[in-house]
Amino acid sequence: MRVVREVEHAKCKITIFSWNLKYLIKLEKGPYEQTFKVSEMDVTEAELDEILSDDFIQEAVNRFDGMHASLQKHLI
């Protein structure tokens, strides 16, 4: 697995990897992470920026908030 690049963003850490003919888009916020696998045959490296739109990232951040709420609910 190799790091293709890291994307600067204020709301979460974004790292793009290349592995097994797939791009792995990894988003991290605190102790939580989400990974999306996209075939290298379906998108070019340049098209990954289109995937990482403001809407996509906001949806991921909302999911992080839901993950946190779910964990907190079951820790108590």
PDB file of N, CA, C and O in Angstrom, chain B, residues numbered from 101:
ATOM      1  N   MET B 101       0.864  -1.159   0.000  1.00  0.00           N
ATOM      2  CA  MET B 101       0.000   0.000   0.000  1.00  0.00           C
ATOM      3  C   MET B 101       0.916   1.228   0.000  1.00  0.00           C
ATOM      4  O   MET B 101       1.895   1.293   0.743  1.00  0.00           O
ATOM      5  N   ARG B 102       0.577   2.182  -0.838  1.00  0.00           N
ATOM      6  CA  ARG B 102       1.364   3.411  -0.869  1.00  0.00           C
ATOM      7  C   ARG B 102       0.453   4.618  -0.708  1.00  0.00           C
ATOM      8  O   ARG B 102      -0.702   4.606  -1.134  1.00  0.00           O
ATOM      9  N   VAL B 103       0.984   5.642  -0.095  1.00  0.00           N
ATOM     10  CA  VAL B 103       0.249   6.889   0.062  1.00  0.00           C
ATOM     11  C   VAL B 103       0.351   7.652  -1.252  1.00  0.00           C
ATOM     12  O   VAL B 103       1.448   7.957  -1.720  1.00  0.00           O
ATOM     13  N   VAL B 104      -0.800   7.956  -1.843  1.00  0.00           N
ATOM     14  CA  VAL B 104      -0.841   8.758  -3.060  1.00  0.00           C
ATOM     15  C   VAL B 104      -0.675  10.226  -2.697  1.00  0.00           C
ATOM     16  O   VAL B 104       0.122  10.952  -3.292  1.00  0.00           O
ATOM     17  N   ARG B 105      -1.455  10.642  -1.699  1.00  0.00           N
ATOM     18  CA  ARG B 105      -1.336  12.015  -1.197  1.00  0.00           C
ATOM     19  C   ARG B 105      -2.225  12.208   0.016  1.00  0.00           C
ATOM     20  O   ARG B 105      -3.119  11.413   0.309  1.00  0.00           O
ATOM     21  N   GLU B 106      -1.938  13.299   0.706  1.00  0.00           N
ATOM     22  CA  GLU B 106      -2.777  13.737   1.818  1.00  0.00           C
ATOM     23  C   GLU B 106      -3.455  15.020   1.386  1.00  0.00           C
ATOM     24  O   GLU B 106      -2.838  15.878   0.755  1.00  0.00           O
ATOM     25  N   VAL B 107      -4.726  15.148   1.728  1.00  0.00           N
ATOM     26  CA  VAL B 107      -5.516  16.311   1.345  1.00  0.00           C
ATOM     27  C   VAL B 107      -5.748  17.151   2.592  1.00  0.00           C
ATOM     28  O   VAL B 107      -6.255  16.657   3.600  1.00  0.00           O
ATOM     29  N   GLU B 108      -5.382  18.400   2.519  1.00  0.00           N
ATOM     30  CA  GLU B 108      -5.589  19.303   3.649  1.00  0.00           C
ATOM     31  C   GLU B 108      -7.066  19.657   3.762  1.00  0.00           C
ATOM     32  O   GLU B 108      -7.694  20.067   2.787  1.00  0.00           O
ATOM     33  N   HIS B 109      -7.613  19.492   4.967  1.00  0.00           N
ATOM     34  CA  HIS B 109      -8.999  19.890   5.204  1.00  0.00           C
ATOM     35  C   HIS B 109      -9.160  20.199   6.685  1.00  0.00           C
ATOM     36  O   HIS B 109      -8.588  19.517   7.536  1.00  0.00           O
ATOM     37  N   ALA B 110      -9.937  21.227   6.988  1.00  0.00           N
ATOM     38  CA  ALA B 110     -10.112  21.674   8.374  1.00  0.00           C
ATOM     39  C   ALA B 110     -10.968  20.729   9.211  1.00  0.00           C
ATOM     40  O   ALA B 110     -10.797  20.661  10.428  1.00  0.00           O
ATOM     41  N   LYS B 111     -11.881  20.005   8.582  1.00  0.00           N
ATOM     42  CA  LYS B 111     -12.841  19.192   9.337  1.00  0.00           C
ATOM     43  C   LYS B 111     -12.397  17.768   9.610  1.00  0.00           C
ATOM     44  O   LYS B 111     -12.896  17.136  10.541  1.00  0.00           O
ATOM     45  N   CYS B 112     -11.466  17.246   8.815  1.00  0.00           N
ATOM     46  CA  CYS B 112     -10.987  15.882   9.024  1.00  0.00           C
ATOM     47  C   CYS B 112      -9.676  15.677   8.264  1.00  0.00           C
ATOM     48  O   CYS B 112      -9.329  16.452   7.372  1.00  0.00           O
ATOM     49  N   LYS B 113      -8.969  14.630   8.633  1.00  0.00           N
ATOM     50  CA  LYS B 113      -7.740  14.261   7.929  1.00  0.00           C
ATOM     51  C   LYS B 113      -8.122  13.340   6.774  1.00  0.00           C
ATOM     52  O   LYS B 113      -8.885  12.392   6.957  1.00  0.00           O
ATOM     53  N   ILE B 114      -7.590  13.621   5.588  1.00  0.00           N
ATOM     54  CA  ILE B 114      -7.905  12.811   4.406  1.00  0.00           C
ATOM     55  C   ILE B 114      -6.599  12.300   3.807  1.00  0.00           C
ATOM     56  O   ILE B 114      -5.696  13.073   3.489  1.00  0.00           O
ATOM     57  N   THR B 115      -6.522  10.982   3.661  1.00  0.00           N
ATOM     58  CA  THR B 115      -5.364  10.355   3.032  1.00  0.00           C
ATOM     59  C   THR B 115      -5.860   9.452   1.918  1.00  0.00           C
ATOM     60  O   THR B 115      -6.828   8.711   2.091  1.00  0.00           O
ATOM     61  N   ILE B 116      -5.193   9.519   0.777  1.00  0.00           N
ATOM     62  CA  ILE B 116      -5.539   8.657  -0.358  1.00  0.00           C
ATOM     63  C   ILE B 116      -4.397   7.667  -0.550  1.00  0.00           C
ATOM     64  O   ILE B 116      -3.231   8.045  -0.674  1.00  0.00           O
ATOM     65  N   PHE B 117      -4.763   6.402  -0.568  1.00  0.00           N
ATOM     66  CA  PHE B 117      -3.806   5.323  -0.761  1.00  0.00           C
ATOM     67  C   PHE B 117      -4.079   4.632  -2.098  1.00  0.00           C
ATOM     68  O   PHE B 117      -5.177   4.731  -2.646  1.00  0.00           O
ATOM     69  N   SER B 118      -3.081   3.944  -2.606  1.00  0.00           N
ATOM     70  CA  SER B 118      -3.259   3.055  -3.750  1.00  0.00           C
ATOM     71  C   SER B 118      -2.894   1.655  -3.277  1.00  0.00           C
ATOM     72  O   SER B 118      -1.820   1.428  -2.719  1.00  0.00           O
ATOM     73  N   TRP B 119      -3.813   0.722  -3.514  1.00  0.00           N
ATOM     74  CA  TRP B 119      -3.581  -0.647  -3.065  1.00  0.00           C
ATOM     75  C   TRP B 119      -4.451  -1.600  -3.862  1.00  0.00           C
ATOM     76  O   TRP B 119      -5.665  -1.414  -3.951  1.00  0.00           O
ATOM     77  N   ASN B 120      -3.842  -2.609  -4.434  1.00  0.00           N
ATOM     78  CA  ASN B 120      -4.579  -3.681  -5.098  1.00  0.00           C
ATOM     79  C   ASN B 120      -5.503  -3.155  -6.193  1.00  0.00           C
ATOM     80  O   ASN B 120      -6.648  -3.592  -6.299  1.00  0.00           O
ATOM     81  N   LEU B 121      -5.013  -2.222  -7.006  1.00  0.00           N
ATOM     82  CA  LEU B 121      -5.755  -1.601  -8.110  1.00  0.00           C
ATOM     83  C   LEU B 121      -6.979  -0.821  -7.633  1.00  0.00           C
ATOM     84  O   LEU B 121      -7.962  -0.672  -8.359  1.00  0.00           O
ATOM     85  N   LYS B 122      -6.896  -0.327  -6.392  1.00  0.00           N
ATOM     86  CA  LYS B 122      -7.972   0.499  -5.843  1.00  0.00           C
ATOM     87  C   LYS B 122      -7.365   1.727  -5.187  1.00  0.00           C
ATOM     88  O   LYS B 122      -6.249   1.690  -4.671  1.00  0.00           O
ATOM     89  N   TYR B 123      -8.121   2.810  -5.219  1.00  0.00           N
ATOM     90  CA  TYR B 123      -7.802   3.963  -4.392  1.00  0.00           C
ATOM     91  C   TYR B 123      -8.586   3.799  -3.103  1.00  0.00           C
ATOM     92  O   TYR B 123      -9.783   3.516  -3.133  1.00  0.00           O
ATOM     93  N   LEU B 124      -7.929   3.972  -1.995  1.00  0.00           N
ATOM     94  CA  LEU B 124      -8.604   3.973  -0.704  1.00  0.00           C
ATOM     95  C   LEU B 124      -8.612   5.413  -0.216  1.00  0.00           C
ATOM     96  O   LEU B 124      -7.561   6.027  -0.033  1.00  0.00           O
ATOM     97  N   ILE B 125      -9.800   5.936  -0.011  1.00  0.00           N
ATOM     98  CA  ILE B 125      -9.963   7.292   0.496  1.00  0.00           C
ATOM     99  C   ILE B 125     -10.285   7.153   1.977  1.00  0.00           C
ATOM    100  O   ILE B 125     -11.370   6.707   2.351  1.00  0.00           O
ATOM    101  N   LYS B 126      -9.332   7.538   2.810  1.00  0.00           N
ATOM    102  CA  LYS B 126      -9.479   7.374   4.257  1.00  0.00           C
ATOM    103  C   LYS B 126      -9.689   8.744   4.894  1.00  0.00           C
ATOM    104  O   LYS B 126      -8.878   9.655   4.726  1.00  0.00           O
ATOM    105  N   LEU B 127     -10.780   8.869   5.620  1.00  0.00           N
ATOM    106  CA  LEU B 127     -11.084  10.096   6.357  1.00  0.00           C
ATOM    107  C   LEU B 127     -11.020   9.774   7.838  1.00  0.00           C
ATOM    108  O   LEU B 127     -11.548   8.753   8.278  1.00  0.00           O
ATOM    109  N   GLU B 128     -10.372  10.644   8.615  1.00  0.00           N
ATOM    110  CA  GLU B 128     -10.218  10.435  10.049  1.00  0.00           C
ATOM    111  C   GLU B 128     -10.610  11.698  10.805  1.00  0.00           C
ATOM    112  O   GLU B 128     -10.303  12.819  10.400  1.00  0.00           O
ATOM    113  N   LYS B 129     -11.289  11.474  11.903  1.00  0.00           N
ATOM    114  CA  LYS B 129     -11.630  12.575  12.809  1.00  0.00           C
ATOM    115  C   LYS B 129     -11.608  12.007  14.219  1.00  0.00           C
ATOM    116  O   LYS B 129     -12.441  11.173  14.575  1.00  0.00           O
ATOM    117  N   GLY B 130     -10.658  12.462  15.013  1.00  0.00           N
ATOM    118  CA  GLY B 130     -10.509  11.922  16.365  1.00  0.00           C
ATOM    119  C   GLY B 130     -10.262  10.425  16.310  1.00  0.00           C
ATOM    120  O   GLY B 130      -9.414   9.970  15.542  1.00  0.00           O
ATOM    121  N   PRO B 131     -10.987   9.648  17.112  1.00  0.00           N
ATOM    122  CA  PRO B 131     -10.764   8.202  17.131  1.00  0.00           C
ATOM    123  C   PRO B 131     -11.535   7.440  16.044  1.00  0.00           C
ATOM    124  O   PRO B 131     -11.529   6.209  16.031  1.00  0.00           O
ATOM    125  N   TYR B 132     -12.187   8.157  15.147  1.00  0.00           N
ATOM    126  CA  TYR B 132     -13.046   7.515  14.146  1.00  0.00           C
ATOM    127  C   TYR B 132     -12.432   7.609  12.760  1.00  0.00           C
ATOM    128  O   TYR B 132     -11.704   8.551  12.448  1.00  0.00           O
ATOM    129  N   GLU B 133     -12.738   6.612  11.930  1.00  0.00           N
ATOM    130  CA  GLU B 133     -12.269   6.656  10.543  1.00  0.00           C
ATOM    131  C   GLU B 133     -13.291   6.009   9.619  1.00  0.00           C
ATOM    132  O   GLU B 133     -14.065   5.136  10.013  1.00  0.00           O
ATOM    133  N   GLN B 134     -13.263   6.473   8.374  1.00  0.00           N
ATOM    134  CA  GLN B 134     -14.093   5.917   7.313  1.00  0.00           C
ATOM    135  C   GLN B 134     -13.182   5.693   6.105  1.00  0.00           C
ATOM    136  O   GLN B 134     -12.326   6.524   5.799  1.00  0.00           O
ATOM    137  N   THR B 135     -13.373   4.575   5.431  1.00  0.00           N
ATOM    138  CA  THR B 135     -12.575   4.281   4.249  1.00  0.00           C
ATOM    139  C   THR B 135     -13.500   3.908   3.103  1.00  0.00           C
ATOM    140  O   THR B 135     -14.404   3.085   3.248  1.00  0.00           O
ATOM    141  N   PHE B 136     -13.252   4.533   1.962  1.00  0.00           N
ATOM    142  CA  PHE B 136     -14.000   4.262   0.738  1.00  0.00           C
ATOM    143  C   PHE B 136     -13.028   3.675  -0.278  1.00  0.00           C
ATOM    144  O   PHE B 136     -11.941   4.215  -0.485  1.00  0.00           O
ATOM    145  N   LYS B 137     -13.418   2.573  -0.909  1.00  0.00           N
ATOM    146  CA  LYS B 137     -12.582   1.941  -1.921  1.00  0.00           C
ATOM    147  C   LYS B 137     -13.176   2.216  -3.300  1.00  0.00           C
ATOM    148  O   LYS B 137     -14.358   1.978  -3.547  1.00  0.00           O
ATOM    149  N   VAL B 138     -12.322   2.726  -4.195  1.00  0.00           N
ATOM    150  CA  VAL B 138     -12.747   3.053  -5.550  1.00  0.00           C
ATOM    151  C   VAL B 138     -11.765   2.404  -6.513  1.00  0.00           C
ATOM    152  O   VAL B 138     -10.553   2.567  -6.365  1.00  0.00           O
ATOM    153  N   SER B 139     -12.267   1.680  -7.484  1.00  0.00           N
ATOM    154  CA  SER B 139     -11.402   1.022  -8.454  1.00  0.00           C
ATOM    155  C   SER B 139     -10.610   2.045  -9.256  1.00  0.00           C
ATOM    156  O   SER B 139     -11.160   3.053  -9.698  1.00  0.00           O
ATOM    157  N   GLU B 140      -9.335   1.789  -9.440  1.00  0.00           N
ATOM    158  CA  GLU B 140      -8.500   2.654 -10.274  1.00  0.00           C
ATOM    159  C   GLU B 140      -8.941   2.608 -11.732  1.00  0.00           C
ATOM    160  O   GLU B 140      -8.556   3.468 -12.524  1.00  0.00           O
ATOM    161  N   MET B 141      -9.736   1.620 -12.087  1.00  0.00           N
ATOM    162  CA  MET B 141     -10.258   1.522 -13.451  1.00  0.00           C
ATOM    163  C   MET B 141     -11.455   2.449 -13.650  1.00  0.00           C
ATOM    164  O   MET B 141     -11.803   2.778 -14.784  1.00  0.00           O
ATOM    165  N   ASP B 142     -12.092   2.873 -12.546  1.00  0.00           N
ATOM    166  CA  ASP B 142     -13.295   3.709 -12.623  1.00  0.00           C
ATOM    167  C   ASP B 142     -12.998   5.199 -12.584  1.00  0.00           C
ATOM    168  O   ASP B 142     -13.758   5.996 -13.134  1.00  0.00           O
ATOM    169  N   VAL B 143     -11.898   5.585 -11.939  1.00  0.00           N
ATOM    170  CA  VAL B 143     -11.559   7.010 -11.816  1.00  0.00           C
ATOM    171  C   VAL B 143     -10.062   7.204 -12.001  1.00  0.00           C
ATOM    172  O   VAL B 143      -9.262   6.304 -11.742  1.00  0.00           O
ATOM    173  N   THR B 144      -9.709   8.382 -12.447  1.00  0.00           N
ATOM    174  CA  THR B 144      -8.298   8.754 -12.505  1.00  0.00           C
ATOM    175  C   THR B 144      -7.931   9.414 -11.181  1.00  0.00           C
ATOM    176  O   THR B 144      -8.804   9.789 -10.398  1.00  0.00           O
ATOM    177  N   GLU B 145      -6.660   9.547 -10.947  1.00  0.00           N
ATOM    178  CA  GLU B 145      -6.213  10.197  -9.718  1.00  0.00           C
ATOM    179  C   GLU B 145      -6.736  11.635  -9.643  1.00  0.00           C
ATOM    180  O   GLU B 145      -7.082  12.119  -8.565  1.00  0.00           O
ATOM    181  N   ALA B 146      -6.789  12.306 -10.781  1.00  0.00           N
ATOM    182  CA  ALA B 146      -7.288  13.684 -10.822  1.00  0.00           C
ATOM    183  C   ALA B 146      -8.773  13.757 -10.470  1.00  0.00           C
ATOM    184  O   ALA B 146      -9.215  14.742  -9.878  1.00  0.00           O
ATOM    185  N   GLU B 147      -9.541  12.742 -10.819  1.00  0.00           N
ATOM    186  CA  GLU B 147     -10.981  12.744 -10.537  1.00  0.00           C
ATOM    187  C   GLU B 147     -11.300  12.547  -9.053  1.00  0.00           C
ATOM    188  O   GLU B 147     -12.433  12.768  -8.626  1.00  0.00           O
ATOM    189  N   LEU B 148     -10.318  12.138  -8.280  1.00  0.00           N
ATOM    190  CA  LEU B 148     -10.557  11.965  -6.853  1.00  0.00           C
ATOM    191  C   LEU B 148     -10.934  13.287  -6.192  1.00  0.00           C
ATOM    192  O   LEU B 148     -11.687  13.304  -5.219  1.00  0.00           O
ATOM    193  N   ASP B 149     -10.413  14.393  -6.718  1.00  0.00           N
ATOM    194  CA  ASP B 149     -10.781  15.704  -6.169  1.00  0.00           C
ATOM    195  C   ASP B 149     -12.264  15.988  -6.349  1.00  0.00           C
ATOM    196  O   ASP B 149     -12.874  16.648  -5.509  1.00  0.00           O
ATOM    197  N   GLU B 150     -12.845  15.499  -7.427  1.00  0.00           N
ATOM    198  CA  GLU B 150     -14.287  15.682  -7.646  1.00  0.00           C
ATOM    199  C   GLU B 150     -15.089  14.898  -6.614  1.00  0.00           C
ATOM    200  O   GLU B 150     -16.132  15.359  -6.150  1.00  0.00           O
ATOM    201  N   ILE B 151     -14.605  13.719  -6.259  1.00  0.00           N
ATOM    202  CA  ILE B 151     -15.280  12.914  -5.237  1.00  0.00           C
ATOM    203  C   ILE B 151     -15.234  13.647  -3.898  1.00  0.00           C
ATOM    204  O   ILE B 151     -16.209  13.640  -3.147  1.00  0.00           O
ATOM    205  N   LEU B 152     -14.105  14.275  -3.606  1.00  0.00           N
ATOM    206  CA  LEU B 152     -13.918  14.943  -2.318  1.00  0.00           C
ATOM    207  C   LEU B 152     -14.522  16.350  -2.314  1.00  0.00           C
ATOM    208  O   LEU B 152     -13.875  17.324  -1.927  1.00  0.00           O
ATOM    209  N   SER B 153     -15.745  16.424  -2.745  1.00  0.00           N
ATOM    210  CA  SER B 153     -16.463  17.703  -2.778  1.00  0.00           C
ATOM    211  C   SER B 153     -16.840  18.116  -1.356  1.00  0.00           C
ATOM    212  O   SER B 153     -16.743  17.321  -0.421  1.00  0.00           O
ATOM    213  N   ASP B 154     -17.268  19.357  -1.207  1.00  0.00           N
ATOM    214  CA  ASP B 154     -17.723  19.840   0.100  1.00  0.00           C
ATOM    215  C   ASP B 154     -18.886  19.013   0.621  1.00  0.00           C
ATOM    216  O   ASP B 154     -18.957  18.724   1.816  1.00  0.00           O
ATOM    217  N   ASP B 155     -19.804  18.625  -0.270  1.00  0.00           N
ATOM    218  CA  ASP B 155     -20.959  17.803   0.142  1.00  0.00           C
ATOM    219  C   ASP B 155     -20.506  16.444   0.659  1.00  0.00           C
ATOM    220  O   ASP B 155     -20.983  15.986   1.697  1.00  0.00           O
ATOM    221  N   PHE B 156     -19.582  15.790  -0.060  1.00  0.00           N
ATOM    222  CA  PHE B 156     -19.074  14.479   0.335  1.00  0.00           C
ATOM    223  C   PHE B 156     -18.435  14.556   1.715  1.00  0.00           C
ATOM    224  O   PHE B 156     -18.697  13.719   2.578  1.00  0.00           O
ATOM    225  N   ILE B 157     -17.601  15.560   1.915  1.00  0.00           N
ATOM    226  CA  ILE B 157     -16.909  15.697   3.194  1.00  0.00           C
ATOM    227  C   ILE B 157     -17.893  16.024   4.317  1.00  0.00           C
ATOM    228  O   ILE B 157     -17.755  15.502   5.423  1.00  0.00           O
ATOM    229  N   GLN B 158     -18.869  16.869   4.054  1.00  0.00           N
ATOM    230  CA  GLN B 158     -19.865  17.195   5.080  1.00  0.00           C
ATOM    231  C   GLN B 158     -20.679  15.959   5.472  1.00  0.00           C
ATOM    232  O   GLN B 158     -20.993  15.770   6.647  1.00  0.00           O
ATOM    233  N   GLU B 159     -21.018  15.123   4.495  1.00  0.00           N
ATOM    234  CA  GLU B 159     -21.729  13.878   4.798  1.00  0.00           C
ATOM    235  C   GLU B 159     -20.869  12.975   5.680  1.00  0.00           C
ATOM    236  O   GLU B 159     -21.380  12.339   6.602  1.00  0.00           O
ATOM    237  N   ALA B 160     -19.565  12.919   5.399  1.00  0.00           N
ATOM    238  CA  ALA B 160     -18.659  12.107   6.214  1.00  0.00           C
ATOM    239  C   ALA B 160     -18.573  12.663   7.631  1.00  0.00           C
ATOM    240  O   ALA B 160     -18.589  11.897   8.595  1.00  0.00           O
ATOM    241  N   VAL B 161     -18.484  13.981   7.769  1.00  0.00           N
ATOM    242  CA  VAL B 161     -18.427  14.610   9.090  1.00  0.00           C
ATOM    243  C   VAL B 161     -19.711  14.316   9.868  1.00  0.00           C
ATOM    244  O   VAL B 161     -19.662  14.033  11.065  1.00  0.00           O
ATOM    245  N   ASN B 162     -20.840  14.383   9.201  1.00  0.00           N
ATOM    246  CA  ASN B 162     -22.113  14.040   9.854  1.00  0.00           C
ATOM    247  C   ASN B 162     -22.106  12.591  10.324  1.00  0.00           C
ATOM    248  O   ASN B 162     -22.615  12.281  11.401  1.00  0.00           O
ATOM    249  N   ARG B 163     -21.526  11.702   9.512  1.00  0.00           N
ATOM    250  CA  ARG B 163     -21.427  10.297   9.893  1.00  0.00           C
ATOM    251  C   ARG B 163     -20.512  10.141  11.113  1.00  0.00           C
ATOM    252  O   ARG B 163     -20.800   9.348  12.009  1.00  0.00           O
ATOM    253  N   PHE B 164     -19.409  10.901  11.144  1.00  0.00           N
ATOM    254  CA  PHE B 164     -18.530  10.875  12.321  1.00  0.00           C
ATOM    255  C   PHE B 164     -19.303  11.278  13.572  1.00  0.00           C
ATOM    256  O   PHE B 164     -19.150  10.655  14.623  1.00  0.00           O
ATOM    257  N   ASP B 165     -20.131  12.314  13.468  1.00  0.00           N
ATOM    258  CA  ASP B 165     -20.942  12.749  14.605  1.00  0.00           C
ATOM    259  C   ASP B 165     -21.881  11.635  15.047  1.00  0.00           C
ATOM    260  O   ASP B 165     -22.067  11.416  16.244  1.00  0.00           O
ATOM    261  N   GLY B 166     -22.475  10.930  14.082  1.00  0.00           N
ATOM    262  CA  GLY B 166     -23.347   9.800  14.400  1.00  0.00           C
ATOM    263  C   GLY B 166     -22.587   8.655  15.038  1.00  0.00           C
ATOM    264  O   GLY B 166     -23.091   8.014  15.960  1.00  0.00           O
ATOM    265  N   MET B 167     -21.384   8.391  14.560  1.00  0.00           N
ATOM    266  CA  MET B 167     -20.551   7.343  15.145  1.00  0.00           C
ATOM    267  C   MET B 167     -20.239   7.673  16.608  1.00  0.00           C
ATOM    268  O   MET B 167     -20.309   6.815  17.487  1.00  0.00           O
ATOM    269  N   HIS B 168     -19.893   8.937  16.837  1.00  0.00           N
ATOM    270  CA  HIS B 168     -19.571   9.368  18.198  1.00  0.00           C
ATOM    271  C   HIS B 168     -20.795   9.221  19.112  1.00  0.00           C
ATOM    272  O   HIS B 168     -20.681   8.708  20.225  1.00  0.00           O
ATOM    273  N   ALA B 169     -21.945   9.665  18.647  1.00  0.00           N
ATOM    274  CA  ALA B 169     -23.177   9.573  19.444  1.00  0.00           C
ATOM    275  C   ALA B 169     -23.504   8.118  19.761  1.00  0.00           C
ATOM    276  O   ALA B 169     -23.897   7.796  20.883  1.00  0.00           O
ATOM    277  N   SER B 170     -23.344   7.248  18.783  1.00  0.00           N
ATOM    278  CA  SER B 170     -23.635   5.828  18.986  1.00  0.00           C
ATOM    279  C   SER B 170     -22.701   5.221  20.032  1.00  0.00           C
ATOM    280  O   SER B 170     -23.140   4.488  20.919  1.00  0.00           O
ATOM    281  N   LEU B 171     -21.430   5.528  19.922  1.00  0.00           N
ATOM    282  CA  LEU B 171     -20.476   4.985  20.892  1.00  0.00           C
ATOM    283  C   LEU B 171     -20.765   5.505  22.297  1.00  0.00           C
ATOM    284  O   LEU B 171     -20.770   4.740  23.261  1.00  0.00           O
ATOM    285  N   GLN B 172     -21.004   6.805  22.406  1.00  0.00           N
ATOM    286  CA  GLN B 172     -21.284   7.388  23.722  1.00  0.00           C
ATOM    287  C   GLN B 172     -22.538   6.796  24.353  1.00  0.00           C
ATOM    288  O   GLN B 172     -22.591   6.573  25.562  1.00  0.00           O
ATOM    289  N   LYS B 173     -23.528   6.549  23.538  1.00  0.00           N
ATOM    290  CA  LYS B 173     -24.789   5.973  24.017  1.00  0.00           C
ATOM    291  C   LYS B 173     -24.553   4.595  24.652  1.00  0.00           C
ATOM    292  O   LYS B 173     -25.187   4.253  25.650  1.00  0.00           O
ATOM    293  N   HIS B 174     -23.656   3.824  24.080  1.00  0.00           N
ATOM    294  CA  HIS B 174     -23.446   2.457  24.548  1.00  0.00           C
ATOM    295  C   HIS B 174     -22.323   2.332  25.572  1.00  0.00           C
ATOM    296  O   HIS B 174     -22.140   1.272  26.171  1.00  0.00           O
ATOM    297  N   LEU B 175     -21.577   3.404  25.771  1.00  0.00           N
ATOM    298  CA  LEU B 175     -20.533   3.378  26.804  1.00  0.00           C
ATOM    299  C   LEU B 175     -21.114   3.656  28.191  1.00  0.00           C
ATOM    300  O   LEU B 175     -20.526   3.278  29.204  1.00  0.00           O
ATOM    301  N   ILE B 176     -22.241   4.303  28.228  1.00  0.00           N
ATOM    302  CA  ILE B 176     -22.818   4.702  29.521  1.00  0.00           C
ATOM    303  C   ILE B 176     -23.577   3.575  30.164  1.00  0.00           C
ATOM    304  O   ILE B 176     -24.124   3.742  31.254  1.00  0.00           O
TER     305      ILE B 176
END
